[in-house]
Amino acid sequence: MPSNDTKFEMASIDKNDIAHLEITSVDSKTREEVLRVTDLSAKAQYAKLGAAIKKDKRFVWWTLYVMLLVFSWGYDAGLSGVAIAFPEFRKHYGNYFADGEQWVIPALWQSLWNAASTIGQVFGGYAAGQFADVTGRKPLLYTAVFLSLASSFALVFAPNLPVLFVSKLLLGLAVGLSTATPPLYVTENAPASLRSTASSLTNVIIVFGFFASSMTGFGASKIHGPWSYRLAFCMTFLLPALFLCVLPFFPESPVWYMKKGREADARKAILKLFGADTDVDERIEIIRVELQQAEAEANGKSQTSWKAIFSKENRTRTFVSVLGLQAQNFSGGYLLGKMNHLSLLLMGYGSTTSSD
């Protein structure tokens, strides 16, 4: 029989200690399995990503389609500097200076031209945030496309600087909607295994937009006459036109349907978004749980107000978020990209003819 001391020691071991011992025993047996599952090597991660893409390839194709609109942000940002670099553009909208023997657009209008898109993007991004949950994601995409088509047409045939400015302002509004809505759609509907990868497409496609504006500018510079710069503007018309052809078949966000209590519509959208092989009930349950968690975290109206993001407990994270997104804007890259051509002209490089 055990001694009194042994009995006392056994009695002092509570249920939590026993549970801890059992978990430790189980963990020691399954450690190898856990390490295999959490393998962070590049090869393992790419293998997991490949399997996830193969499983939800229909969603991947829809993601690539809707994220094409983000391309307009990079292209429009690069277009501002490219357009003013065209001699025909300066000749059409500028004034002739005999001393320098060249056409120059007034500094005020150059500043307005460069700022117009950014101003529009601010209002477009804000509108996307305010109306995304009211009207749905798809109506915002339609608005962005039609605004882009109208403003692009006006850019190509703008007769004077005021019309050119308003056209660029409206294009910026469309770009703001286009930059905010597709990433929202993708991240809220993406499976957990694809969410981070799908989100990173935003920056990748923006960079492609910058590259395309440079290549378009280089190719169009070989053209004589006003169509040298008009061709660059036509690209802002082409992509939305192609996007519009598929948009009627694009499903509304299942998450938005669930927010509005329209589960039947959400089920149809899931089938359209992921294909007939997907487990609709499972995805509906995942959306429901995530929405419940988001509602619990919001913890009332006071925590979701504009004032809350500047409160003492949220001030640091707000600052870090803004700093990460805006640091590149203070690097001087925008200034160099938009004004470098003017600096080169003042130093004596370039000429007034597009062929040079």
C-alpha positions as CSV (number, residue, x, y, z in Angstrom):
1,M,0.0,0.0,0.0
2,P,1.2,3.5,-0.7
3,S,2.5,5.5,2.2
4,N,0.8,8.6,3.6
5,D,3.4,10.8,1.9
6,T,2.6,9.2,-1.4
7,K,-1.1,9.6,-0.9
8,F,-0.6,13.3,-0.1
9,E,1.5,13.8,-3.2
10,M,-1.1,12.1,-5.4
11,A,-3.8,14.2,-3.8
12,S,-1.9,17.4,-4.6
13,I,-1.9,16.7,-8.3
14,D,-5.1,18.3,-9.6
15,K,-6.9,17.7,-12.9
16,N,-5.0,20.4,-14.8
17,D,-1.7,18.7,-13.9
18,I,-3.0,15.4,-15.2
19,A,-4.3,17.0,-18.4
20,H,-0.9,18.7,-18.9
21,L,0.8,15.3,-18.5
22,E,-1.5,13.7,-21.0
23,I,-1.1,16.5,-23.5
24,T,2.7,16.3,-23.1
25,S,2.6,12.6,-23.8
26,V,0.4,13.0,-26.8
27,D,2.5,15.9,-28.1
28,S,5.7,13.8,-27.8
29,K,4.1,11.2,-30.0
30,T,2.7,13.6,-32.6
31,R,5.6,16.1,-32.7
32,E,6.9,14.6,-35.9
33,E,3.5,14.9,-37.5
34,V,3.1,18.5,-36.3
35,L,6.5,19.4,-37.8
36,R,5.5,17.9,-41.1
37,V,2.3,19.9,-41.2
38,T,3.9,23.2,-40.2
39,D,6.9,22.8,-42.6
40,L,7.8,26.3,-43.6
41,S,10.4,25.5,-46.2
42,A,9.9,27.2,-49.6
43,K,9.3,23.9,-51.3
44,A,6.6,22.8,-48.9
45,Q,4.9,26.2,-49.1
46,Y,4.9,26.3,-52.9
47,A,3.5,22.7,-52.9
48,K,0.7,23.8,-50.6
49,L,0.0,26.8,-52.7
50,G,-0.1,24.8,-55.9
51,A,-2.5,22.3,-54.3
52,A,-4.8,25.2,-53.1
53,I,-4.8,26.8,-56.6
54,K,-5.6,23.4,-58.2
55,K,-8.5,22.9,-55.8
56,D,-10.0,26.3,-56.3
57,K,-8.8,27.1,-59.8
58,R,-12.2,28.6,-60.8
59,F,-11.9,31.1,-58.0
60,V,-8.3,31.9,-59.0
61,W,-9.5,32.7,-62.6
62,W,-12.2,35.0,-61.2
63,T,-9.6,36.6,-58.9
64,L,-7.3,37.4,-61.8
65,Y,-10.2,38.8,-63.8
66,V,-11.4,41.2,-61.1
67,M,-7.9,42.3,-60.0
68,L,-7.3,43.5,-63.6
69,L,-9.1,46.7,-62.6
70,V,-6.2,47.5,-60.2
71,F,-4.0,47.7,-63.2
72,S,-5.5,51.2,-63.9
73,W,-3.9,52.6,-60.7
74,G,-0.3,51.9,-61.9
75,Y,-1.0,52.8,-65.5
76,D,-2.7,56.1,-64.6
77,A,0.1,57.0,-62.1
78,G,2.7,56.5,-64.8
79,L,0.6,58.1,-67.5
80,S,0.8,61.6,-66.0
81,G,4.5,61.9,-66.5
82,V,4.4,60.1,-69.8
83,A,1.8,62.4,-71.3
84,I,3.6,65.7,-70.5
85,A,6.8,64.3,-72.0
86,F,5.1,64.1,-75.5
87,P,6.0,67.2,-77.6
88,E,2.6,67.0,-79.3
89,F,0.8,67.1,-76.0
90,R,2.7,70.2,-74.9
91,K,2.1,71.8,-78.4
92,H,-1.7,71.1,-78.2
93,Y,-2.2,72.3,-74.6
94,G,0.8,74.6,-74.0
95,N,2.1,78.0,-74.9
96,Y,5.0,78.7,-77.2
97,F,8.1,80.4,-75.7
98,A,10.3,81.9,-78.4
99,D,13.3,82.2,-76.1
100,G,13.4,78.4,-75.5
101,E,11.9,77.6,-78.9
102,Q,9.5,75.1,-77.4
103,W,6.0,74.6,-76.2
104,V,5.4,74.6,-72.4
105,I,2.3,73.9,-70.4
106,P,1.8,76.5,-67.6
107,A,3.1,75.3,-64.3
108,L,-0.3,75.7,-62.6
109,W,-1.9,73.3,-65.1
110,Q,0.9,70.9,-64.9
111,S,0.4,70.7,-61.1
112,L,-3.4,70.3,-61.5
113,W,-2.8,67.6,-64.2
114,N,-0.6,65.7,-61.8
115,A,-2.8,66.2,-58.8
116,A,-6.2,65.5,-60.5
117,S,-6.0,61.7,-60.4
118,T,-4.8,61.6,-56.8
119,I,-7.7,63.9,-55.7
120,G,-10.2,61.7,-57.6
121,Q,-8.7,58.6,-56.0
122,V,-9.2,59.9,-52.5
123,F,-12.9,60.4,-53.1
124,G,-13.2,57.1,-55.1
125,G,-11.6,55.1,-52.3
126,Y,-13.8,56.8,-49.7
127,A,-16.9,56.1,-51.8
128,A,-16.0,52.5,-52.2
129,G,-15.7,52.1,-48.4
130,Q,-19.0,53.8,-47.7
131,F,-21.2,52.2,-50.4
132,A,-19.6,48.7,-50.7
133,D,-21.9,47.3,-47.9
134,V,-24.9,49.3,-49.1
135,T,-25.1,48.6,-52.8
136,G,-22.9,45.5,-53.0
137,R,-19.5,45.1,-54.7
138,K,-20.7,44.5,-58.3
139,P,-22.5,47.9,-58.7
140,L,-19.3,49.6,-57.6
141,L,-17.4,47.7,-60.3
142,Y,-20.0,48.9,-62.9
143,T,-19.6,52.5,-61.7
144,A,-15.8,52.3,-61.9
145,V,-15.9,50.8,-65.4
146,F,-18.4,53.4,-66.9
147,L,-16.6,56.3,-65.2
148,S,-13.3,55.0,-66.7
149,L,-14.8,54.7,-70.2
150,A,-16.3,58.1,-70.1
151,S,-13.3,59.9,-68.7
152,S,-10.9,58.0,-71.1
153,F,-12.9,59.1,-74.1
154,A,-12.9,62.7,-72.8
155,L,-9.1,62.5,-72.3
156,V,-8.5,61.5,-75.8
157,F,-10.5,64.3,-77.4
158,A,-10.2,67.0,-74.7
159,P,-10.1,70.4,-76.5
160,N,-8.5,72.4,-73.7
161,L,-6.8,72.2,-70.3
162,P,-9.9,72.6,-68.2
163,V,-11.7,69.7,-69.9
164,L,-8.4,67.7,-69.6
165,F,-8.3,68.4,-65.9
166,V,-11.9,67.4,-65.3
167,S,-11.4,64.2,-67.4
168,K,-8.4,63.3,-65.3
169,L,-10.3,64.0,-62.1
170,L,-13.1,61.6,-63.1
171,L,-10.5,59.0,-64.2
172,G,-9.0,59.3,-60.7
173,L,-12.4,58.7,-59.2
174,A,-12.8,55.5,-61.2
175,V,-9.3,54.5,-60.2
176,G,-10.1,54.9,-56.6
177,L,-13.2,52.7,-56.9
178,S,-11.1,50.2,-58.9
179,T,-8.3,50.1,-56.4
180,A,-10.5,49.6,-53.3
181,T,-13.3,47.3,-54.5
182,P,-11.5,44.3,-56.2
183,P,-9.1,43.6,-53.2
184,L,-12.1,43.8,-50.9
185,Y,-14.0,41.3,-53.0
186,V,-11.0,38.9,-53.2
187,T,-9.9,38.9,-49.6
188,E,-13.4,38.4,-48.1
189,N,-14.1,35.5,-50.4
190,A,-10.8,33.8,-50.7
191,P,-10.2,30.5,-48.9
192,A,-7.7,30.8,-46.1
193,S,-5.1,28.9,-48.1
194,L,-5.2,31.5,-50.9
195,R,-6.0,34.7,-49.0
196,S,-2.5,36.1,-48.5
197,T,-1.4,35.2,-52.0
198,A,-4.6,36.7,-53.6
199,S,-4.1,39.9,-51.5
200,S,-0.5,40.3,-52.7
201,L,-1.7,40.5,-56.3
202,T,-2.7,44.1,-55.7
203,N,0.9,45.4,-55.6
204,V,2.0,43.1,-58.4
205,I,-0.6,44.3,-60.8
206,I,0.0,47.9,-59.9
207,V,3.6,47.5,-60.9
208,F,2.6,46.0,-64.2
209,G,0.5,49.1,-64.7
210,F,3.6,51.3,-64.2
211,F,5.5,49.1,-66.6
212,A,2.8,49.2,-69.3
213,S,2.6,53.0,-69.2
214,S,6.3,53.2,-69.8
215,M,6.2,50.8,-72.7
216,T,3.2,52.5,-74.2
217,G,4.9,55.9,-73.9
218,F,8.0,54.5,-75.6
219,G,6.1,53.0,-78.4
220,A,3.8,56.0,-78.9
221,S,6.8,58.3,-79.0
222,K,7.6,56.9,-82.5
223,I,4.2,58.2,-83.8
224,H,4.0,61.7,-85.4
225,G,1.1,64.0,-84.6
226,P,-1.5,64.2,-81.8
227,W,-2.1,60.5,-81.8
228,S,1.3,60.0,-80.2
229,Y,-0.2,60.9,-76.8
230,R,-3.8,60.0,-77.6
231,L,-2.7,56.4,-78.1
232,A,-1.4,56.3,-74.5
233,F,-4.8,57.6,-73.3
234,C,-6.6,54.9,-75.4
235,M,-5.1,52.2,-73.1
236,T,-7.2,53.6,-70.3
237,F,-10.3,52.9,-72.4
238,L,-9.3,49.5,-73.7
239,L,-9.0,47.5,-70.4
240,P,-12.3,48.7,-68.9
241,A,-14.0,47.9,-72.2
242,L,-12.7,44.3,-72.1
243,F,-13.6,44.1,-68.4
244,L,-17.2,45.2,-69.1
245,C,-17.7,42.3,-71.5
246,V,-17.3,39.7,-68.7
247,L,-18.8,41.7,-65.8
248,P,-22.4,40.7,-66.4
249,F,-21.4,37.1,-65.7
250,F,-19.3,37.9,-62.6
251,P,-21.0,36.8,-59.4
252,E,-21.8,39.2,-56.6
253,S,-19.9,38.6,-53.3
254,P,-21.3,35.7,-51.3
255,V,-20.2,37.5,-48.2
256,W,-22.2,40.6,-49.0
257,Y,-25.3,38.4,-49.7
258,M,-24.8,36.8,-46.2
259,K,-24.5,40.2,-44.6
260,K,-27.9,41.1,-46.1
261,G,-29.5,37.8,-45.0
262,R,-29.8,36.5,-48.6
263,E,-28.4,33.0,-48.1
264,A,-30.1,31.5,-51.2
265,D,-28.4,34.1,-53.4
266,A,-25.1,33.5,-51.5
267,R,-25.3,29.8,-52.3
268,K,-25.8,30.5,-56.0
269,A,-22.9,33.0,-56.0
270,I,-20.6,30.4,-54.3
271,L,-21.4,27.8,-57.0
272,K,-20.6,30.4,-59.7
273,L,-17.5,31.5,-57.9
274,F,-16.0,28.1,-56.9
275,G,-17.7,25.7,-59.2
276,A,-20.2,22.8,-58.7
277,D,-17.6,20.6,-56.9
278,T,-17.4,22.9,-53.9
279,D,-19.0,22.2,-50.6
280,V,-21.5,25.0,-50.5
281,D,-22.7,24.2,-46.9
282,E,-19.1,24.3,-45.6
283,R,-18.4,27.7,-47.3
284,I,-21.7,29.1,-46.0
285,E,-20.8,28.1,-42.5
286,I,-17.3,29.6,-42.8
287,I,-18.8,32.9,-43.9
288,R,-21.3,32.8,-41.1
289,V,-18.6,32.2,-38.5
290,E,-16.3,34.9,-39.8
291,L,-19.2,37.4,-39.9
292,Q,-20.1,36.6,-36.3
293,Q,-16.5,37.0,-35.2
294,A,-16.3,40.4,-37.0
295,E,-19.5,41.5,-35.4
296,A,-18.2,40.4,-31.9
297,E,-14.9,42.2,-32.5
298,A,-16.7,45.4,-33.5
299,N,-18.4,45.4,-30.1
300,G,-20.9,48.1,-30.8
301,K,-21.1,51.3,-32.9
302,S,-18.6,53.2,-30.8
303,Q,-15.8,50.8,-31.9
304,T,-16.5,51.2,-35.6
305,S,-16.6,55.0,-35.8
306,W,-14.0,57.2,-37.4
307,K,-13.1,58.5,-34.0
308,A,-12.2,55.0,-32.8
309,I,-9.2,54.7,-35.2
310,F,-7.6,57.7,-33.5
311,S,-8.4,56.6,-30.0
312,K,-5.6,55.9,-27.5
313,E,-5.8,52.1,-27.9
314,N,-5.8,52.2,-31.7
315,R,-3.6,55.3,-32.4
316,T,-0.4,53.3,-32.7
317,R,-1.7,50.7,-35.2
318,T,-3.4,53.4,-37.2
319,F,0.0,55.2,-37.5
320,V,1.8,52.0,-38.5
321,S,-0.8,51.2,-41.1
322,V,-0.7,54.7,-42.6
323,L,3.1,54.9,-42.5
324,G,3.5,51.6,-44.3
325,L,1.1,52.6,-47.1
326,Q,2.3,56.2,-47.5
327,A,6.1,56.0,-46.9
328,Q,6.7,55.5,-50.6
329,N,4.8,58.7,-51.4
330,F,7.4,60.7,-49.4
331,S,10.4,59.1,-51.1
332,G,10.3,61.5,-54.0
333,G,9.5,58.8,-56.5
334,Y,6.3,60.5,-57.6
335,L,8.0,63.9,-58.1
336,L,10.8,62.3,-60.2
337,G,8.3,60.3,-62.2
338,K,6.1,63.2,-63.1
339,M,8.7,66.1,-63.3
340,N,11.9,64.4,-64.5
341,H,11.1,65.2,-68.2
342,L,10.9,68.9,-67.4
343,S,14.2,68.8,-65.6
344,L,15.8,67.2,-68.6
345,L,14.4,69.8,-71.0
346,L,15.6,72.6,-68.8
347,M,19.1,71.0,-68.9
348,G,19.0,71.0,-72.7
349,Y,18.0,67.4,-73.4
350,G,15.2,66.5,-75.8
351,S,13.6,68.6,-78.6
352,T,10.2,69.7,-79.7
353,T,9.6,66.9,-82.2
354,S,8.4,63.5,-81.3
355,S,10.7,61.8,-83.8
356,D,13.7,63.1,-81.8
